[in-house]
Amino acid sequence: MSTLERRTIRGVELEVARRGAGHPLLLLHGADPIDPRAPFVARLAEHAEIIAPSHPGFGQSPRPDDFSTVYDLVHLYLDVLDELSGDKPIVLGLSFGGWLAAELAVKCSHRLTKLILVDAVGIKVSGRETRDIVDVFNTSPPEVQRRSWHDAGRWARSLDAMADDELVLHARNRDALCLYAWHPYMYNPRLRRWLHRIRVPTLVLWGASDRIVTPAYGRAYSESIPASRFELIEQAGHHPEIEQPEVFVERVVAFLRE
């Protein structure tokens, strides 16, 4: 069974989805909070205790007035690690959450068991004039959807099909993402320089059809982390956990059992 709860961490209120039992796995979401009913969450929860907060400003987590940078989110999750009792957690980050997970591991990899980055953003790979990451705010929604999925016809959600409350949350999530990740766009220019500090086993998972951040970007990410390996998931775009949940969980669980 999944539960949604409210937690207050150092004065910051968070909506937290929890599911499963066992070794704690801190799941950091991308542009949208984690749906605890998602098939990949249910499957992962058979192997670990899933702890999935909504970042401040996303979902039903209020954003404090002084929260406006990735720095604020990373330090909040350092406080979340302080609150987790027992075993060192596994940290799994999706897209924007992968950026947060990488920053967290740079600062305190000694407090983690393993790290999993899934179609993560956060670093600069190409030259100054070359865009590594599609600008999802200034690209037409149909084109963003086309680039996000292997099979956009099956998986892309139409704004017209959303209920009013879903549209409100969608707009709120985009506002928060823009606030945290607009300038520079979706990366920290210093992060790649310090990825060598990540000393825990790391799996970098990528959708083979991702055209938001390409597999070449993912390989560069992996090559910058000493104890990491890179794996592709076929027939998946920027969200392999959604398009290929069984394969995604198989890869994650195999890595956790090593």
C-alpha positions in Angstrom: 0.0 0.0 0.0 1.1 3.5 -0.7 0.7 6.5 1.6 0.9 10.2 1.2 2.1 12.1 4.3 3.1 15.5 5.4 6.6 15.9 6.9 8.3 19.0 8.2 12.0 19.1 7.8 13.8 22.0 9.6 10.6 24.2 9.1 10.0 23.1 5.5 6.8 21.2 4.9 6.9 18.4 2.4 4.4 16.1 0.8 6.0 12.6 0.9 4.9 9.5 -0.9 6.0 6.3 0.8 5.6 2.7 -0.3 7.2 -0.7 0.4 9.6 -1.8 3.1 13.2 -2.7 3.4 16.3 -0.6 2.6 15.4 3.1 2.2 15.4 4.5 -1.4 15.1 8.2 -1.7 13.4 8.9 -5.0 13.9 12.4 -6.3 11.4 13.4 -9.1 11.8 15.4 -12.3 9.4 17.9 -13.6 6.4 16.3 -11.9 6.1 14.6 -8.5 6.1 10.9 -8.3 2.7 9.1 -8.6 2.8 6.4 -5.9 0.4 4.3 -8.0 2.8 4.2 -11.0 3.7 0.7 -12.0 7.5 1.2 -11.6 7.0 2.5 -8.0 4.9 -0.6 -7.1 7.6 -2.9 -8.5 10.4 -1.1 -6.8 8.5 -1.2 -3.5 8.9 -5.0 -3.6 12.6 -4.5 -3.1 13.0 -1.3 -1.0 11.2 1.3 1.0 10.4 4.1 -1.4 10.5 7.6 0.0 9.5 10.2 -2.6 9.1 13.8 -1.5 7.6 16.5 -3.7 10.2 19.3 -3.9 9.1 22.6 -2.4 6.9 24.4 -5.0 5.9 21.1 -6.7 2.8 19.1 -6.1 1.3 19.9 -2.7 4.7 21.0 -1.1 4.6 24.7 -0.3 7.7 26.7 -1.3 9.3 28.9 1.4 9.8 32.5 0.2 13.6 32.1 0.5 13.7 28.9 -1.6 14.7 29.8 -5.2 17.8 27.8 -6.2 19.1 24.2 -6.6 21.4 25.0 -3.7 18.3 25.3 -1.4 16.9 22.0 -2.6 20.2 20.1 -2.2 20.7 21.4 1.4 17.1 20.5 2.2 17.8 17.0 1.1 20.9 16.9 3.3 18.5 17.6 6.1 16.2 14.8 4.8 19.2 12.4 5.0 19.6 13.5 8.6 16.0 12.5 9.3 16.4 9.0 7.8 17.2 6.5 10.5 18.9 3.2 10.0 20.7 2.1 6.8 22.4 4.6 4.5 19.8 5.2 1.7 20.0 4.5 -2.0 19.4 7.7 -3.9 17.6 7.6 -7.3 17.1 10.7 -9.3 14.9 11.2 -12.4 15.8 14.1 -14.8 15.9 17.2 -12.7 15.9 15.0 -9.7 19.0 13.3 -11.1 20.7 16.7 -11.0 19.8 17.0 -7.3 20.9 13.5 -6.6 24.3 14.1 -8.3 24.8 17.3 -6.3 23.9 15.4 -3.1 26.3 12.6 -3.8 29.1 15.1 -4.5 28.6 16.6 -1.1 28.1 13.5 0.9 28.6 10.2 -1.0 29.8 8.7 2.3 26.2 8.9 3.5 24.8 6.9 0.6 24.8 3.2 -0.3 24.4 3.6 -4.1 23.4 6.2 -6.6 21.1 5.9 -9.7 20.8 8.7 -12.2 18.1 8.4 -14.8 18.1 10.7 -17.8 19.6 13.3 -15.5 20.3 16.9 -16.3 22.7 19.1 -14.4 26.1 19.3 -16.2 27.5 21.0 -19.2 29.0 18.7 -21.8 29.3 20.7 -25.1 30.8 24.1 -25.8 29.3 27.4 -24.7 27.3 27.9 -27.9 25.9 24.4 -28.1 22.8 23.5 -26.2 22.9 20.1 -24.5 19.4 20.1 -23.2 16.2 21.0 -25.1 14.6 24.2 -23.8 11.3 22.8 -22.7 10.0 26.3 -21.8 10.6 27.9 -25.2 9.9 24.9 -27.5 6.4 24.1 -28.6 4.6 21.6 -26.4 4.0 19.1 -29.3 7.8 19.1 -30.1 8.7 18.7 -26.4 6.3 15.7 -26.2 7.8 14.2 -29.4 11.3 14.5 -28.0 10.3 13.2 -24.6 8.9 9.8 -25.6 9.8 6.8 -27.7 6.1 6.5 -28.4 4.6 9.9 -27.9 1.3 8.8 -29.4 0.8 6.4 -26.5 2.3 8.2 -23.6 2.2 12.0 -24.1 -0.6 13.6 -22.1 -2.7 16.3 -23.8 -3.3 19.5 -21.7 -6.8 19.5 -23.2 -7.5 16.1 -21.5 -6.4 17.3 -18.0 -9.0 18.2 -15.3 -8.8 21.7 -13.9 -7.0 20.6 -10.7 -4.4 18.7 -12.8 -3.8 21.8 -15.0 -3.3 23.9 -11.8 -0.7 21.4 -10.5 0.9 21.2 -14.0 1.3 25.0 -14.1 2.6 25.1 -10.5 5.2 22.4 -11.3 6.4 24.2 -14.4 6.7 27.5 -12.5 8.8 25.8 -9.8 11.1 24.1 -12.3 11.6 27.4 -14.2 12.4 29.2 -10.9 15.0 26.6 -9.9 16.6 25.7 -13.2 16.2 28.7 -15.6 19.6 30.4 -15.4 21.8 28.7 -16.3 19.4 26.4 -18.0 19.2 23.0 -16.3 22.8 22.7 -15.2 25.4 23.9 -12.7 28.6 25.0 -14.6 30.7 23.7 -11.7 29.1 20.3 -11.1 31.0 18.2 -13.7 34.3 19.3 -12.3 33.4 17.7 -8.9 31.7 14.5 -10.0 34.9 12.6 -9.2 34.0 13.0 -5.6 31.2 10.5 -6.0 32.7 7.3 -4.6 29.7 5.1 -4.3 28.6 2.6 -7.0 26.6 4.5 -9.5 24.3 3.4 -12.3 23.5 5.9 -15.1 20.3 4.7 -16.9 19.1 6.3 -20.1 16.3 6.0 -22.5 17.7 5.1 -25.9 15.2 7.4 -27.6 15.6 10.4 -25.3 15.9 13.6 -27.4 15.6 15.9 -24.4 19.0 14.9 -23.2 20.6 12.4 -25.6 22.4 9.1 -24.7 25.7 10.8 -25.6 25.1 13.3 -22.8 24.4 10.4 -20.4 27.6 8.7 -21.4 29.5 11.8 -20.7 27.8 12.0 -17.3 28.8 8.4 -16.5 32.4 8.9 -17.6 32.8 11.7 -15.1 31.9 9.5 -12.2 34.6 7.0 -11.2 32.5 4.1 -9.9 29.8 4.3 -12.5 28.5 2.4 -15.5 26.1 3.5 -18.2 23.2 1.4 -19.5 20.6 2.1 -22.2 16.9 1.1 -22.1 15.5 0.5 -25.6 12.2 1.7 -26.7 12.1 4.5 -24.1 12.7 8.2 -24.2 13.2 10.7 -21.3 11.0 8.6 -19.0 12.1 5.0 -19.2 10.6 4.3 -15.8 7.2 5.1 -17.4 7.6 3.6 -20.9 9.5 0.5 -19.8 8.7 -0.1 -16.1 9.5 -3.8 -16.0 12.9 -3.4 -17.7 13.6 -0.3 -15.7 13.0 -2.1 -12.4 14.9 -5.1 -13.5 18.0 -3.0 -14.2 17.7 -1.1 -10.9 17.2 -4.3 -8.8 20.1 -6.1 -10.5 22.3 -3.1 -9.6 21.1 -3.0 -6.0 21.8 -6.8 -5.6 25.4 -6.5 -6.7 
